[in-house]
Amino acid sequence: MTAYPSWTPAPRPGIIPLQPLTFGTIMGRSFSALRHNPKVLLGFAMVVQTIAYLVVTIAISGVAFASFSRLDTVPAGTDEWDAVLTGSITLTALSGLVLGLLAGAVGVLVQAVVISDVLHAAVAEKMTLRMLWQRVRPVAWRLVGYTILLSLAIGVIVVIVGGLIAVLAVAVPAAAIILGILVVLAAIPLSLWLAVKLLLVPAVLIVEHTSLGAALARSWRLSRGRFWVILGILVLVSLVFGAVAQVVSIPFSFLASALTTVIAPTGDESAAAIIGIVATLGLTQIVTLLIQSVAVIVQSTAAGLVYIDCRMRHEGLDLDLLEYVDRRDAGEAGLPDPYVVHIGRTVQPRWPAAYPQPAPFAPPPGYTLAPPPAAEPTPARTAPVTPPADPSSSTPPTGPDDDRTTWAMPR
């Protein structure tokens, strides 16, 4: 043991160390944080995703059946039949759009619950679903409104650009093709850029209870200096779950084909063949919903960790979290929420994660350091001078080789 102080890493009471996070830490914790509270997160996400899927599927199927069944009441090939067909297609598309927006709004509530759990898991607190919902409920309508407005804005832009390309295609088809290619190429980096800059909007709404406009501006500011890290996280998570979905869907496709061949080898549509196909498709959809639920949890966890990391770097949130953990572990009760204590605080840039050596000591303002005194030159050593031997001396030499060195002989 030693009495000298030594550097120790920041403590990790929860799922992350309470210090600015690296890219690897955010990615690793995004995939492993599900183990902290799996019953609440995975169960809630799975139930909500399943209910939303069933409601959307049944509603769209009912609208399509009710609208297209009217075609049987009019003669085929007439103007009335064409009008009914156009109306049926339009009604089904509009119902799908509206129900899709509602499903997205429900999905953002799942993200909000996951982000709330991440905020508590960072300081080693395990919450129930009711506790998490109490934090999300005051801003639930703002989250739903943000999702719907964002989807509508994207839809309006797509309709306008698509309409312009369609009009141009009538006059100059070649120019319309070139314009379409350029629009697609420009839309990819633009969508990625907007996804990075708007990633923190749900977390800001949940934690800080701001208005929608203030949340947009806040997310824009917090993501400064972390663009490439956030982009890498979003792209990597999407690629991982896209690959997983493809790997899972391929075996089920082969299973459906094999089952159909075994049950109905002649291709006849029998009840057994239909039941087998429906069962295979149902199993495929269940696995797909499970993958989608895990993907939503991982993406939301990454968003929550990015929010914590950005506030640590810009506002010193790690200091507030460390103080909260110390006081809580010391037995204090009624502590304020550490995420709202110093919102918007500005701190000086601190050492990066590598922790290099600090700069040399500088005197405070108004003080100067005196130069060190000049060292005195060290005199050179000289060999001792041996006096000449006195020939008149009668003392005989006592050492070997007749010199005057005295040797201490052992007795």
C-alpha positions as CSV (number, residue, x, y, z in Angstrom):
1,M,0.0,0.0,0.0
2,T,1.1,3.6,-0.5
3,A,0.0,6.9,0.9
4,Y,0.3,8.7,-2.4
5,P,-2.9,9.5,-4.3
6,S,-3.6,7.7,-7.5
7,W,-6.1,8.1,-10.3
8,T,-9.2,5.9,-10.2
9,P,-11.9,5.7,-12.8
10,A,-15.3,7.2,-12.3
11,P,-17.6,4.9,-10.4
12,R,-20.3,3.0,-12.3
13,P,-23.2,2.5,-10.0
14,G,-25.6,1.9,-12.9
15,I,-25.4,0.7,-16.4
16,I,-22.8,3.3,-17.5
17,P,-19.8,4.9,-15.9
18,L,-20.6,8.4,-14.7
19,Q,-18.2,10.2,-17.1
20,P,-18.4,11.3,-20.8
21,L,-19.1,8.2,-22.8
22,T,-17.2,6.8,-25.8
23,F,-18.7,5.4,-29.0
24,G,-18.0,1.8,-27.8
25,T,-19.6,2.4,-24.4
26,I,-22.8,3.7,-25.9
27,M,-23.0,0.9,-28.5
28,G,-22.3,-1.8,-25.9
29,R,-24.7,-0.5,-23.3
30,S,-27.4,0.0,-25.9
31,F,-27.5,-3.7,-26.6
32,S,-26.9,-4.9,-23.0
33,A,-29.1,-2.5,-21.0
34,L,-32.2,-4.6,-21.8
35,R,-31.0,-7.0,-19.1
36,H,-31.4,-4.3,-16.4
37,N,-35.2,-4.3,-16.6
38,P,-36.4,-6.9,-19.2
39,K,-39.8,-7.6,-17.8
40,V,-40.9,-4.0,-18.0
41,L,-39.2,-3.0,-21.2
42,L,-39.5,-6.1,-23.4
43,G,-43.0,-7.0,-22.1
44,F,-44.4,-3.5,-22.5
45,A,-42.8,-3.0,-26.0
46,M,-44.0,-6.4,-27.2
47,V,-47.6,-5.9,-26.0
48,V,-47.9,-2.4,-27.5
49,Q,-46.4,-3.5,-30.8
50,T,-48.7,-6.5,-31.0
51,I,-51.8,-4.5,-30.2
52,A,-50.9,-1.8,-32.7
53,Y,-50.2,-4.3,-35.4
54,L,-53.4,-6.2,-34.9
55,V,-55.5,-3.0,-34.8
56,V,-53.9,-1.6,-37.9
57,T,-54.2,-4.8,-39.8
58,I,-57.8,-5.5,-38.9
59,A,-58.9,-1.9,-39.5
60,I,-57.2,-1.6,-42.9
61,S,-58.6,-5.1,-43.9
62,G,-62.1,-4.1,-42.9
63,V,-62.0,-0.8,-44.8
64,A,-60.6,-2.5,-47.9
65,F,-63.2,-5.2,-47.8
66,A,-66.1,-2.8,-47.3
67,S,-65.0,-0.5,-50.1
68,F,-63.9,-3.0,-52.7
69,S,-67.0,-5.1,-52.1
70,R,-69.0,-2.4,-53.7
71,L,-67.5,-3.3,-57.1
72,D,-69.8,-6.3,-57.2
73,T,-72.9,-4.1,-57.3
74,V,-71.9,-2.2,-60.4
75,P,-71.3,-3.5,-64.0
76,A,-67.7,-4.0,-64.9
77,G,-66.1,-1.7,-67.5
78,T,-68.5,1.2,-66.9
79,D,-67.6,4.7,-65.7
80,E,-69.4,4.0,-62.4
81,W,-67.2,0.9,-61.8
82,D,-64.0,3.0,-62.5
83,A,-65.2,5.7,-60.0
84,V,-65.9,3.1,-57.3
85,L,-62.5,1.5,-57.9
86,T,-60.7,4.8,-57.6
87,G,-62.7,5.7,-54.5
88,S,-61.9,2.3,-52.9
89,I,-58.2,2.7,-53.5
90,T,-58.1,6.2,-52.2
91,L,-60.1,5.3,-49.1
92,T,-57.9,2.4,-48.3
93,A,-54.7,4.4,-48.8
94,L,-56.0,7.2,-46.5
95,S,-57.0,4.8,-43.8
96,G,-53.6,3.2,-44.0
97,L,-51.9,6.6,-43.7
98,V,-54.0,7.6,-40.7
99,L,-53.6,4.3,-38.9
100,G,-49.9,4.3,-39.6
101,L,-49.6,7.7,-38.0
102,L,-51.4,6.5,-34.9
103,A,-49.2,3.4,-34.8
104,G,-46.2,5.7,-34.9
105,A,-47.6,7.8,-32.1
106,V,-48.0,4.7,-30.0
107,G,-44.5,3.7,-30.8
108,V,-43.1,6.9,-29.6
109,L,-44.7,6.3,-26.2
110,V,-42.7,3.0,-26.0
111,Q,-39.6,5.0,-26.8
112,A,-40.4,7.4,-24.0
113,V,-40.8,4.7,-21.4
114,V,-37.5,3.1,-22.5
115,I,-35.7,6.5,-22.3
116,S,-37.1,7.1,-18.8
117,D,-35.9,3.7,-17.7
118,V,-32.4,4.5,-19.0
119,L,-32.3,7.7,-17.0
120,H,-33.0,5.8,-13.8
121,A,-30.7,2.9,-14.8
122,A,-27.8,5.2,-15.1
123,V,-27.9,5.8,-11.4
124,A,-28.8,2.2,-10.5
125,E,-32.5,2.7,-10.0
126,K,-34.9,0.0,-11.1
127,M,-38.4,1.4,-11.7
128,T,-41.8,-0.2,-12.3
129,L,-43.9,0.4,-15.4
130,R,-46.3,2.6,-13.3
131,M,-43.4,4.8,-12.1
132,L,-42.0,5.2,-15.6
133,W,-45.4,6.1,-17.0
134,Q,-45.8,8.8,-14.3
135,R,-42.8,10.5,-15.8
136,V,-44.0,10.1,-19.4
137,R,-47.6,11.0,-18.9
138,P,-47.3,14.8,-18.5
139,V,-45.6,15.0,-22.0
140,A,-47.4,12.2,-23.7
141,W,-49.5,14.4,-26.0
142,R,-46.4,16.5,-26.9
143,L,-44.6,13.3,-27.9
144,V,-47.6,12.2,-30.0
145,G,-48.0,15.6,-31.6
146,Y,-44.3,15.7,-32.5
147,T,-44.4,12.3,-34.2
148,I,-47.5,13.2,-36.1
149,L,-46.2,16.6,-37.2
150,L,-42.9,15.1,-38.3
151,S,-44.6,12.4,-40.3
152,L,-47.0,14.9,-41.9
153,A,-44.1,17.2,-42.8
154,I,-42.2,14.3,-44.5
155,G,-45.3,13.2,-46.3
156,V,-46.0,16.7,-47.6
157,I,-42.5,17.0,-48.9
158,V,-42.7,13.6,-50.6
159,V,-46.0,14.5,-52.2
160,I,-44.8,17.9,-53.5
161,V,-41.5,16.5,-54.9
162,G,-43.2,13.5,-56.4
163,G,-45.9,15.7,-58.0
164,L,-43.3,17.9,-59.6
165,I,-41.4,14.9,-61.0
166,A,-44.7,13.5,-62.3
167,V,-45.6,16.8,-64.0
168,L,-42.0,17.0,-65.5
169,A,-42.3,13.4,-66.7
170,V,-45.2,14.3,-68.9
171,A,-43.3,17.0,-70.7
172,V,-39.6,15.8,-70.5
173,P,-39.3,12.2,-69.4
174,A,-35.5,12.1,-69.5
175,A,-35.3,15.2,-67.3
176,A,-37.8,13.7,-64.8
177,I,-35.6,10.6,-64.5
178,I,-32.5,12.6,-63.9
179,L,-34.3,14.8,-61.4
180,G,-35.7,11.7,-59.6
181,I,-32.2,10.2,-59.3
182,L,-30.8,13.5,-57.9
183,V,-33.6,13.8,-55.4
184,V,-33.0,10.3,-54.1
185,L,-29.3,10.9,-53.8
186,A,-29.9,14.2,-51.9
187,A,-32.6,12.7,-49.7
188,I,-30.2,10.1,-48.2
189,P,-27.7,12.5,-46.5
190,L,-30.4,15.0,-45.7
191,S,-32.5,12.4,-43.9
192,L,-29.5,11.1,-42.0
193,W,-28.5,14.7,-41.0
194,L,-32.0,15.4,-39.7
195,A,-32.2,12.1,-37.9
196,V,-29.0,13.0,-36.0
197,K,-30.1,16.6,-35.2
198,L,-33.6,15.5,-34.0
199,L,-32.6,12.4,-32.1
200,L,-32.7,14.0,-28.7
201,V,-36.1,15.7,-29.0
202,P,-38.1,12.9,-27.2
203,A,-35.5,12.8,-24.4
204,V,-35.6,16.6,-24.0
205,L,-39.4,16.6,-23.8
206,I,-39.4,13.8,-21.2
207,V,-36.7,15.3,-18.9
208,E,-37.1,19.0,-19.3
209,H,-40.8,19.4,-20.1
210,T,-40.2,22.1,-22.7
211,S,-42.3,23.2,-25.6
212,L,-41.9,21.5,-29.0
213,G,-40.0,24.4,-30.5
214,A,-37.7,24.6,-27.5
215,A,-37.1,20.9,-27.7
216,L,-36.1,21.1,-31.3
217,A,-33.6,23.9,-30.6
218,R,-32.3,22.1,-27.6
219,S,-31.7,18.9,-29.5
220,W,-29.9,20.9,-32.2
221,R,-27.5,22.5,-29.7
222,L,-26.8,19.4,-27.6
223,S,-25.8,17.3,-30.7
224,R,-23.1,19.8,-31.7
225,G,-19.7,18.2,-31.8
226,R,-21.1,14.7,-31.6
227,F,-22.6,14.4,-35.1
228,W,-20.4,11.6,-36.4
229,V,-20.7,9.6,-33.2
230,I,-24.5,9.8,-33.3
231,L,-24.6,9.0,-37.0
232,G,-22.4,6.0,-36.5
233,I,-24.7,4.7,-33.7
234,L,-27.8,5.1,-35.8
235,V,-26.4,3.5,-38.9
236,L,-24.8,0.6,-37.0
237,V,-28.0,-0.2,-35.0
238,S,-30.1,-0.1,-38.2
239,L,-27.7,-2.3,-40.1
240,V,-27.5,-4.9,-37.2
241,F,-31.3,-5.3,-37.0
242,G,-31.8,-5.2,-40.7
243,A,-29.4,-8.1,-41.0
244,V,-31.1,-9.9,-38.2
245,A,-34.5,-9.5,-39.8
246,Q,-33.2,-10.8,-43.1
247,V,-31.5,-13.8,-41.5
248,V,-34.6,-14.7,-39.6
249,S,-37.0,-14.2,-42.6
250,I,-35.1,-16.5,-44.9
251,P,-35.6,-19.8,-42.9
252,F,-39.3,-19.0,-42.4
253,S,-39.7,-18.4,-46.2
254,F,-38.2,-21.9,-46.9
255,L,-40.3,-23.4,-44.1
256,A,-43.5,-21.9,-45.7
257,S,-42.6,-23.2,-49.1
258,A,-41.7,-26.7,-47.8
259,L,-44.9,-26.9,-45.7
260,T,-47.0,-25.9,-48.6
261,T,-45.4,-28.6,-50.8
262,V,-45.8,-31.3,-48.1
263,I,-49.5,-30.5,-47.3
264,A,-50.6,-29.8,-50.9
265,P,-48.1,-31.4,-53.3
266,T,-50.5,-31.1,-56.3
267,G,-51.1,-27.4,-55.7
268,D,-54.8,-27.8,-54.7
269,E,-56.1,-25.2,-52.4
270,S,-57.3,-27.4,-49.5
271,A,-58.1,-26.4,-45.9
272,A,-55.0,-28.1,-44.6
273,A,-52.8,-26.2,-47.0
274,I,-54.4,-22.9,-46.0
275,I,-54.1,-23.6,-42.3
276,G,-50.4,-24.5,-42.7
277,I,-49.6,-21.4,-44.6
278,V,-51.5,-19.2,-42.1
279,A,-49.7,-20.9,-39.2
280,T,-46.3,-20.3,-40.8
281,L,-47.1,-16.7,-41.6
282,G,-48.3,-16.2,-38.1
283,L,-45.2,-17.6,-36.6
284,T,-43.1,-15.4,-38.9
285,Q,-45.0,-12.3,-37.8
286,I,-44.6,-13.2,-34.1
287,V,-40.8,-13.4,-34.6
288,T,-40.8,-10.2,-36.6
289,L,-42.7,-8.4,-33.8
290,L,-40.2,-9.7,-31.3
291,I,-37.3,-8.4,-33.4
292,Q,-39.0,-5.0,-33.9
293,S,-39.6,-4.7,-30.1
294,V,-36.0,-5.4,-29.3
295,A,-35.0,-2.9,-32.1
296,V,-37.2,-0.2,-30.6
297,I,-35.7,-0.8,-27.1
298,V,-32.1,-0.7,-28.4
299,Q,-32.7,2.5,-30.5
300,S,-34.4,4.2,-27.6
301,T,-31.7,3.2,-25.2
302,A,-29.1,4.6,-27.5
303,A,-31.0,7.9,-27.7
304,G,-31.2,8.1,-23.9
305,L,-27.4,7.4,-23.5
306,V,-26.6,9.9,-26.2
307,Y,-28.7,12.5,-24.4
308,I,-26.8,11.8,-21.1
309,D,-23.4,11.9,-22.8
310,C,-24.1,15.2,-24.6
311,R,-25.2,16.8,-21.3
312,M,-22.2,15.5,-19.6
313,R,-19.9,17.1,-22.1
314,H,-21.8,20.4,-22.4
315,E,-23.3,20.9,-18.9
316,G,-21.3,18.7,-16.5
317,L,-24.3,16.4,-15.9
318,D,-21.9,13.7,-14.6
319,L,-21.1,15.9,-11.6
320,D,-24.8,16.2,-10.7
321,L,-25.2,12.4,-11.1
322,L,-22.2,11.7,-8.9
323,E,-23.4,14.1,-6.2
324,Y,-26.9,12.5,-6.3
325,V,-25.5,9.0,-6.0
326,D,-23.3,9.9,-3.1
327,R,-26.0,11.7,-1.2
328,R,-28.6,8.9,-1.9
329,D,-26.2,6.2,-0.8
330,A,-25.4,8.2,2.4
331,G,-29.1,7.9,3.3
332,E,-30.5,11.3,2.3
333,A,-34.1,11.4,1.3
334,G,-36.1,13.8,-0.8
335,L,-33.3,14.6,-3.2
336,P,-34.1,16.7,-6.3
337,D,-34.0,15.1,-9.8
338,P,-30.4,15.4,-10.9
339,Y,-31.4,15.7,-14.5
340,V,-33.2,19.0,-13.9
341,V,-30.9,20.7,-11.3
342,H,-28.6,22.5,-13.8
343,I,-30.3,22.4,-17.2
344,G,-28.5,24.7,-19.6
345,R,-25.4,25.1,-17.4
346,T,-22.2,25.9,-19.3
347,V,-19.0,24.2,-18.2
348,Q,-15.4,24.5,-19.4
349,P,-14.2,21.7,-21.7
350,R,-12.7,19.0,-19.6
351,W,-10.2,16.2,-20.3
352,P,-11.3,13.8,-22.9
353,A,-11.9,10.1,-22.1
354,A,-8.1,9.3,-22.6
355,Y,-7.2,11.5,-19.6
356,P,-3.8,13.0,-20.8
357,Q,-1.5,14.7,-18.5
358,P,-2.6,18.2,-17.4
359,A,-0.8,21.4,-18.6
360,P,2.2,22.7,-16.6
361,F,1.5,24.8,-13.5
362,A,0.7,28.5,-14.2
363,P,0.6,31.2,-11.4
364,P,-2.7,32.9,-10.6
365,P,-3.4,36.3,-12.2
366,G,-1.2,39.0,-10.6
367,Y,1.5,36.7,-9.5
368,T,4.8,35.9,-11.2
369,L,7.3,33.2,-10.6
370,A,10.8,34.2,-9.7
371,P,13.6,32.6,-11.7
372,P,15.5,29.9,-9.9
373,P,18.9,31.0,-8.5
374,A,21.9,30.3,-10.6
375,A,23.8,27.2,-9.5
376,E,27.4,27.9,-8.3
377,P,30.1,26.1,-10.3
378,T,31.5,23.1,-8.7
379,P,35.3,23.3,-8.3
380,A,37.3,20.7,-10.1
381,R,38.9,18.0,-8.1
382,T,42.7,17.9,-8.0
383,A,44.9,14.9,-7.1
384,P,46.5,15.1,-3.7
385,V,50.2,16.2,-3.7
386,T,52.6,13.6,-2.1
387,P,55.5,15.3,-0.3
388,P,58.9,14.0,-1.3
389,A,60.5,11.4,0.9
390,D,63.0,12.5,3.5
391,P,66.2,10.5,3.0
392,S,67.2,11.3,6.6
393,S,64.2,9.5,8.1
394,S,65.1,6.2,9.9
395,T,61.5,4.8,9.8
396,P,61.5,1.7,7.6
397,P,58.7,1.1,5.2
398,T,55.9,-1.2,6.5
399,G,53.9,-2.1,3.5
400,P,54.5,-4.2,0.4
401,D,56.5,-2.9,-2.4
402,D,58.3,-0.5,0.0
403,D,55.5,2.2,-0.1
404,R,54.1,4.0,2.8
405,T,50.6,2.5,2.9
406,T,49.6,1.1,6.2
407,W,47.6,-2.2,5.9
408,A,45.5,-3.5,8.6
409,M,46.4,-7.1,9.0
410,P,43.9,-9.4,10.5
411,R,44.7,-11.0,13.8
